[in-house]
Amino acid sequence: MSTTGAASRTGAVLSRKQRDFLLLNIFVLMRHGYVERARILADALNAIGDDSAEVHLARAVLQFAEGKWDRALESLEVLDRIDPVERFGSYRLTEKQRMRRYLKTRCLHELGDHIRARDAIDSYMRHGESGTEEPE
């Protein structure tokens, strides 16, 4: 998903440069352990209308870091609708897509949904580094 599409969805409230600066701040705050501050910024970006994949991914990661498994899973589901990972045929996941799958799997496990977690693990493993599905 491009950042130019995100700017049009925000109603041009923020310029691309301002939006990128806020996303960078979210990353830096999280890296320094200020998870709540970073989440507030990510939630604010979403509240002003930024419905981009980048913002939803940031929100999911931050909610995950706070142990808010159900909220992280909701953000990941919204992200999957905006920027789907699943495709037909053999394909190789990017690092970002692998991280999304890991987050989903871990959230499902933490919530006690072991059947869906097992399915998510199977999917995660099938589309690993090789990019090809293993025969079962």
C-alpha positions in Angstrom: 0.0 0.0 0.0 1.5 3.3 -0.9 1.7 6.3 1.3 0.1 8.5 -1.3 -3.1 6.5 -1.0 -3.0 7.1 2.7 -2.7 10.8 2.3 -5.9 10.9 0.2 -7.7 8.8 2.9 -6.8 11.3 5.6 -8.5 14.1 3.7 -5.1 15.8 3.3 -5.1 16.5 7.0 -1.4 15.7 7.1 1.2 16.0 4.3 3.1 12.9 3.4 6.2 14.3 5.1 4.2 14.9 8.3 2.7 11.5 8.2 6.1 9.8 7.7 7.5 11.8 10.5 4.8 10.6 12.9 5.3 7.0 11.8 9.0 7.4 12.4 8.3 8.8 15.9 6.1 5.8 16.6 8.9 3.5 15.7 11.5 5.4 17.8 9.2 5.7 20.8 8.5 1.9 20.7 12.2 1.1 20.3 12.9 3.2 23.5 10.2 1.5 25.5 7.6 4.2 25.3 4.9 1.8 24.0 1.9 3.7 25.4 3.1 7.0 23.9 3.7 5.3 20.5 0.2 3.7 20.6 -1.4 7.0 21.4 0.2 8.5 18.3 -0.8 5.5 16.1 -4.4 5.6 17.4 -4.4 9.4 16.7 -3.3 8.9 13.2 -6.1 6.4 12.7 -8.6 8.7 14.4 -7.9 11.5 12.0 -8.6 9.2 9.1 -5.4 7.4 8.2 -6.6 4.0 7.4 -3.4 2.8 5.8 -1.7 -0.6 6.2 1.2 1.1 7.9 -0.9 2.6 10.6 -2.9 -0.6 11.2 0.4 -2.6 11.4 1.8 -0.1 13.9 -1.3 -0.3 16.0 -1.3 -4.1 15.9 2.4 -4.3 16.9 1.9 -1.8 19.7 -1.2 -3.6 21.0 0.7 -6.8 20.9 3.6 -5.3 22.9 1.1 -4.2 25.5 -0.3 -7.8 25.7 -3.7 -6.7 24.4 -4.1 -9.8 22.3 -7.8 -9.3 21.3 -7.2 -5.7 20.2 -4.0 -6.7 18.3 -6.0 -9.5 16.6 -8.7 -7.0 15.6 -6.1 -4.6 14.1 -4.5 -7.5 12.2 -7.9 -8.5 10.8 -8.5 -4.9 9.6 -5.0 -5.0 8.1 -5.8 -8.3 6.3 -8.8 -6.7 4.7 -6.8 -3.6 3.6 -3.6 -5.5 2.5 -4.3 -9.2 2.2 -1.4 -11.7 2.7 -3.2 -14.7 1.4 -3.0 -15.5 -2.3 -3.5 -18.6 -4.5 -0.5 -20.8 -5.5 3.0 -20.8 -4.3 4.5 -17.6 -3.0 7.1 -16.2 -0.7 6.2 -14.0 2.2 8.0 -10.8 2.9 9.5 -10.2 6.4 6.6 -7.9 7.2 4.0 -10.5 6.1 5.8 -13.2 8.2 5.7 -10.9 11.2 2.0 -10.3 10.7 1.5 -14.1 10.6 3.5 -14.5 13.7 1.6 -11.8 15.6 -1.7 -13.4 14.6 -0.5 -16.9 15.7 0.7 -15.6 19.0 -2.4 -13.6 19.7 -4.6 -16.7 19.0 -2.5 -18.8 21.2 -2.6 -16.2 24.1 -6.4 -16.0 23.7 -6.6 -19.8 24.0 -7.9 -20.3 20.4 -5.5 -23.2 19.8 -7.3 -24.6 16.8 -7.1 -21.3 14.8 -3.5 -20.9 16.2 -2.5 -24.3 14.8 -4.0 -23.4 11.4 -2.1 -20.1 11.5 1.2 -21.9 12.4 0.6 -24.3 9.5 0.1 -21.4 7.1 3.1 -19.6 8.5 5.3 -22.7 8.0 4.0 -23.4 4.5 5.0 -20.0 3.2 8.3 -19.7 4.8 11.7 -18.9 3.3 11.5 -21.3 0.4 8.3 -19.7 -0.9 6.9 -23.1 -1.9 4.2 -25.1 -0.2 5.4 -28.4 1.2 3.3 -31.5 0.3 1.4 -32.9 3.2 
